[in-house]
């Protein structure tokens, strides 16, 4: 059976820690389900007609998602091939709770997770979707406690995925 997990992200390497913890707990529970992982960030498209007409998801991802993030989730995908069906990224561009609820329903999200830490890596035009997740009536979003050590020799690097 395939289920969908939504993870609120700012496309930083720290947000991948949520995925690692969730998959580790699923492994410990001997979960036999396969999961479609959906990383979602909020993005304000603006109200300029030019931006609305000519901005594509790939151009937005080029601005807000680093190559290190893509490499890191590929590593996690290779580590848990029995649990992960596919990993994809998306942006939520709405500004109302009912729009977010509809997005959750359309994407058939079964579980949602978000970090206990405030997102500090938000780029221009990004916004935090955690308030929308907390108020969502279709799912119960789970807060995952993440902690970053004070001293980390490879802070902000791909090596964080292995810790």
QUIMO-V381933 format. One record per run of one state. SS is the DSSP state (hx for helix, st for strand, lp for the rest). FROM is the first residue (numbers start at 0). TO is the last residue. If there is no record, write none. Layout:
ss = <SS/SS>
from = <FROM/FROM>
to = <TO/TO>
This chain:
ss = <lp/st/lp/hx/lp/st/lp/hx/lp/hx/lp/hx/lp/st/lp/hx/lp/st/lp/st/lp/hx/lp/st/lp/hx/lp>
from = <0/1/8/12/28/33/43/48/54/56/64/66/79/83/92/96/106/110/115/125/127/129/135/140/144/157/162>
to = <0/7/11/27/32/42/47/53/55/63/65/78/82/91/95/105/109/114/124/126/128/134/139/143/156/161/162>
